[in-house]
Amino acid sequence: TLVWYQLPVVVIVFNNSGVYGDDHFVPNARYHALIEAFGGKGYLVGTPDELKSALSKSFSARKPAVVNVVIDSYAGSESGRMQHKN
């Protein structure tokens, strides 16, 4: 939809290589490639400098983009894992 209507939206994915626990990891998920398949811009970043560059390019292009930010797979948990907080 973003590409079809050429909406200037930048989606940032904090990619920790998995969701829903240790047994469902998706290493090297190429979320940025999905939007490229439909004609948008995608960026894979792993450093602060790469993130700064990708965001600058994304916002100045004013086209649909996905910035796939690879983070440490142990940096946090998904929002669905709340039982230990109750």
PyMOL commands that place a pseudoatom at each C-alpha (Angstrom):
pseudoatom trace, name=CA, resn=THR, resi=1, chain=A, elem=C, hetatm=0, pos=[0.000, 0.000, 0.000]
pseudoatom trace, name=CA, resn=LEU, resi=2, chain=A, elem=C, hetatm=0, pos=[2.836, 2.388, 0.820]
pseudoatom trace, name=CA, resn=VAL, resi=3, chain=A, elem=C, hetatm=0, pos=[4.450, 1.820, -2.573]
pseudoatom trace, name=CA, resn=TRP, resi=4, chain=A, elem=C, hetatm=0, pos=[1.161, 1.785, -4.489]
pseudoatom trace, name=CA, resn=TYR, resi=5, chain=A, elem=C, hetatm=0, pos=[0.260, 5.248, -3.180]
pseudoatom trace, name=CA, resn=GLN, resi=6, chain=A, elem=C, hetatm=0, pos=[3.909, 6.400, -2.930]
pseudoatom trace, name=CA, resn=LEU, resi=7, chain=A, elem=C, hetatm=0, pos=[3.431, 7.416, 0.700]
pseudoatom trace, name=CA, resn=PRO, resi=8, chain=A, elem=C, hetatm=0, pos=[6.586, 8.946, 2.197]
pseudoatom trace, name=CA, resn=VAL, resi=9, chain=A, elem=C, hetatm=0, pos=[6.649, 6.582, 5.179]
pseudoatom trace, name=CA, resn=VAL, resi=10, chain=A, elem=C, hetatm=0, pos=[9.831, 5.191, 6.725]
pseudoatom trace, name=CA, resn=VAL, resi=11, chain=A, elem=C, hetatm=0, pos=[9.381, 1.957, 8.691]
pseudoatom trace, name=CA, resn=ILE, resi=12, chain=A, elem=C, hetatm=0, pos=[12.161, 1.092, 11.124]
pseudoatom trace, name=CA, resn=VAL, resi=13, chain=A, elem=C, hetatm=0, pos=[12.472, -2.575, 12.118]
pseudoatom trace, name=CA, resn=PHE, resi=14, chain=A, elem=C, hetatm=0, pos=[14.575, -3.379, 15.179]
pseudoatom trace, name=CA, resn=ASN, resi=15, chain=A, elem=C, hetatm=0, pos=[15.648, -6.839, 14.058]
pseudoatom trace, name=CA, resn=ASN, resi=16, chain=A, elem=C, hetatm=0, pos=[16.822, -9.088, 16.895]
pseudoatom trace, name=CA, resn=SER, resi=17, chain=A, elem=C, hetatm=0, pos=[16.733, -12.196, 14.638]
pseudoatom trace, name=CA, resn=GLY, resi=18, chain=A, elem=C, hetatm=0, pos=[13.628, -13.668, 16.180]
pseudoatom trace, name=CA, resn=VAL, resi=19, chain=A, elem=C, hetatm=0, pos=[10.243, -13.470, 17.807]
pseudoatom trace, name=CA, resn=TYR, resi=20, chain=A, elem=C, hetatm=0, pos=[8.248, -15.538, 20.304]
pseudoatom trace, name=CA, resn=GLY, resi=21, chain=A, elem=C, hetatm=0, pos=[11.125, -17.188, 22.113]
pseudoatom trace, name=CA, resn=ASP, resi=22, chain=A, elem=C, hetatm=0, pos=[14.308, -19.033, 21.362]
pseudoatom trace, name=CA, resn=ASP, resi=23, chain=A, elem=C, hetatm=0, pos=[12.777, -21.775, 19.229]
pseudoatom trace, name=CA, resn=HIS, resi=24, chain=A, elem=C, hetatm=0, pos=[11.386, -19.399, 16.579]
pseudoatom trace, name=CA, resn=PHE, resi=25, chain=A, elem=C, hetatm=0, pos=[14.493, -17.482, 15.500]
pseudoatom trace, name=CA, resn=VAL, resi=26, chain=A, elem=C, hetatm=0, pos=[14.679, -16.147, 11.967]
pseudoatom trace, name=CA, resn=PRO, resi=27, chain=A, elem=C, hetatm=0, pos=[18.367, -15.295, 11.548]
pseudoatom trace, name=CA, resn=ASN, resi=28, chain=A, elem=C, hetatm=0, pos=[19.242, -12.806, 8.841]
pseudoatom trace, name=CA, resn=ALA, resi=29, chain=A, elem=C, hetatm=0, pos=[15.612, -11.886, 8.113]
pseudoatom trace, name=CA, resn=ARG, resi=30, chain=A, elem=C, hetatm=0, pos=[15.655, -9.531, 5.135]
pseudoatom trace, name=CA, resn=TYR, resi=31, chain=A, elem=C, hetatm=0, pos=[12.765, -7.230, 6.017]
pseudoatom trace, name=CA, resn=HIS, resi=32, chain=A, elem=C, hetatm=0, pos=[14.293, -4.489, 3.867]
pseudoatom trace, name=CA, resn=ALA, resi=33, chain=A, elem=C, hetatm=0, pos=[14.070, -6.775, 0.809]
pseudoatom trace, name=CA, resn=LEU, resi=34, chain=A, elem=C, hetatm=0, pos=[10.279, -7.039, 1.106]
pseudoatom trace, name=CA, resn=ILE, resi=35, chain=A, elem=C, hetatm=0, pos=[9.669, -3.405, 0.280]
pseudoatom trace, name=CA, resn=GLU, resi=36, chain=A, elem=C, hetatm=0, pos=[12.279, -3.534, -2.488]
pseudoatom trace, name=CA, resn=ALA, resi=37, chain=A, elem=C, hetatm=0, pos=[10.309, -6.378, -4.093]
pseudoatom trace, name=CA, resn=PHE, resi=38, chain=A, elem=C, hetatm=0, pos=[7.342, -4.007, -4.371]
pseudoatom trace, name=CA, resn=GLY, resi=39, chain=A, elem=C, hetatm=0, pos=[9.355, -1.025, -5.617]
pseudoatom trace, name=CA, resn=GLY, resi=40, chain=A, elem=C, hetatm=0, pos=[10.249, 0.808, -2.405]
pseudoatom trace, name=CA, resn=LYS, resi=41, chain=A, elem=C, hetatm=0, pos=[13.648, 1.454, -0.865]
pseudoatom trace, name=CA, resn=GLY, resi=42, chain=A, elem=C, hetatm=0, pos=[15.195, -0.882, 1.690]
pseudoatom trace, name=CA, resn=TYR, resi=43, chain=A, elem=C, hetatm=0, pos=[18.244, -0.490, 3.874]
pseudoatom trace, name=CA, resn=LEU, resi=44, chain=A, elem=C, hetatm=0, pos=[20.106, -3.045, 5.993]
pseudoatom trace, name=CA, resn=VAL, resi=45, chain=A, elem=C, hetatm=0, pos=[22.095, -1.416, 8.791]
pseudoatom trace, name=CA, resn=GLY, resi=46, chain=A, elem=C, hetatm=0, pos=[24.240, -2.671, 11.625]
pseudoatom trace, name=CA, resn=THR, resi=47, chain=A, elem=C, hetatm=0, pos=[26.128, 0.370, 12.891]
pseudoatom trace, name=CA, resn=PRO, resi=48, chain=A, elem=C, hetatm=0, pos=[25.126, 3.842, 14.106]
pseudoatom trace, name=CA, resn=ASP, resi=49, chain=A, elem=C, hetatm=0, pos=[26.782, 5.432, 11.054]
pseudoatom trace, name=CA, resn=GLU, resi=50, chain=A, elem=C, hetatm=0, pos=[24.869, 3.145, 8.685]
pseudoatom trace, name=CA, resn=LEU, resi=51, chain=A, elem=C, hetatm=0, pos=[21.635, 3.998, 10.511]
pseudoatom trace, name=CA, resn=LYS, resi=52, chain=A, elem=C, hetatm=0, pos=[22.286, 7.723, 10.218]
pseudoatom trace, name=CA, resn=SER, resi=53, chain=A, elem=C, hetatm=0, pos=[22.992, 7.384, 6.494]
pseudoatom trace, name=CA, resn=ALA, resi=54, chain=A, elem=C, hetatm=0, pos=[19.937, 5.181, 5.829]
pseudoatom trace, name=CA, resn=LEU, resi=55, chain=A, elem=C, hetatm=0, pos=[17.604, 7.527, 7.702]
pseudoatom trace, name=CA, resn=SER, resi=56, chain=A, elem=C, hetatm=0, pos=[18.996, 10.548, 5.899]
pseudoatom trace, name=CA, resn=LYS, resi=57, chain=A, elem=C, hetatm=0, pos=[18.516, 8.881, 2.503]
pseudoatom trace, name=CA, resn=SER, resi=58, chain=A, elem=C, hetatm=0, pos=[15.042, 7.611, 3.434]
pseudoatom trace, name=CA, resn=PHE, resi=59, chain=A, elem=C, hetatm=0, pos=[13.687, 10.948, 4.652]
pseudoatom trace, name=CA, resn=SER, resi=60, chain=A, elem=C, hetatm=0, pos=[15.184, 12.993, 1.817]
pseudoatom trace, name=CA, resn=ALA, resi=61, chain=A, elem=C, hetatm=0, pos=[13.825, 10.618, -0.873]
pseudoatom trace, name=CA, resn=ARG, resi=62, chain=A, elem=C, hetatm=0, pos=[10.257, 11.062, 0.426]
pseudoatom trace, name=CA, resn=LYS, resi=63, chain=A, elem=C, hetatm=0, pos=[9.343, 7.567, -0.774]
pseudoatom trace, name=CA, resn=PRO, resi=64, chain=A, elem=C, hetatm=0, pos=[8.316, 4.383, 1.055]
pseudoatom trace, name=CA, resn=ALA, resi=65, chain=A, elem=C, hetatm=0, pos=[11.269, 2.763, 2.825]
pseudoatom trace, name=CA, resn=VAL, resi=66, chain=A, elem=C, hetatm=0, pos=[12.137, 0.097, 5.360]
pseudoatom trace, name=CA, resn=VAL, resi=67, chain=A, elem=C, hetatm=0, pos=[15.250, 0.401, 7.510]
pseudoatom trace, name=CA, resn=ASN, resi=68, chain=A, elem=C, hetatm=0, pos=[16.203, -3.028, 8.851]
pseudoatom trace, name=CA, resn=VAL, resi=69, chain=A, elem=C, hetatm=0, pos=[18.312, -2.345, 11.967]
pseudoatom trace, name=CA, resn=VAL, resi=70, chain=A, elem=C, hetatm=0, pos=[20.129, -5.489, 13.100]
pseudoatom trace, name=CA, resn=ILE, resi=71, chain=A, elem=C, hetatm=0, pos=[20.506, -5.518, 16.890]
pseudoatom trace, name=CA, resn=ASP, resi=72, chain=A, elem=C, hetatm=0, pos=[21.796, -8.045, 19.404]
pseudoatom trace, name=CA, resn=SER, resi=73, chain=A, elem=C, hetatm=0, pos=[19.419, -11.010, 19.537]
pseudoatom trace, name=CA, resn=TYR, resi=74, chain=A, elem=C, hetatm=0, pos=[19.542, -10.869, 23.341]
pseudoatom trace, name=CA, resn=ALA, resi=75, chain=A, elem=C, hetatm=0, pos=[18.896, -7.114, 23.596]
pseudoatom trace, name=CA, resn=GLY, resi=76, chain=A, elem=C, hetatm=0, pos=[15.269, -7.519, 24.668]
pseudoatom trace, name=CA, resn=SER, resi=77, chain=A, elem=C, hetatm=0, pos=[12.048, -9.454, 24.443]
pseudoatom trace, name=CA, resn=GLU, resi=78, chain=A, elem=C, hetatm=0, pos=[9.011, -8.985, 22.260]
pseudoatom trace, name=CA, resn=SER, resi=79, chain=A, elem=C, hetatm=0, pos=[5.956, -7.369, 23.783]
pseudoatom trace, name=CA, resn=GLY, resi=80, chain=A, elem=C, hetatm=0, pos=[3.991, -10.630, 23.909]
pseudoatom trace, name=CA, resn=ARG, resi=81, chain=A, elem=C, hetatm=0, pos=[6.146, -12.058, 26.689]
pseudoatom trace, name=CA, resn=MET, resi=82, chain=A, elem=C, hetatm=0, pos=[4.544, -10.460, 29.720]
pseudoatom trace, name=CA, resn=GLN, resi=83, chain=A, elem=C, hetatm=0, pos=[3.993, -13.343, 32.147]
pseudoatom trace, name=CA, resn=HIS, resi=84, chain=A, elem=C, hetatm=0, pos=[7.195, -12.634, 34.089]
pseudoatom trace, name=CA, resn=LYS, resi=85, chain=A, elem=C, hetatm=0, pos=[6.069, -9.035, 34.679]
pseudoatom trace, name=CA, resn=ASN, resi=86, chain=A, elem=C, hetatm=0, pos=[2.761, -9.952, 36.355]
for i in range(1, 86): cmd.bond("trace and resi %d" % i, "trace and resi %d" % (i + 1))
show_as sticks, trace
zoom trace
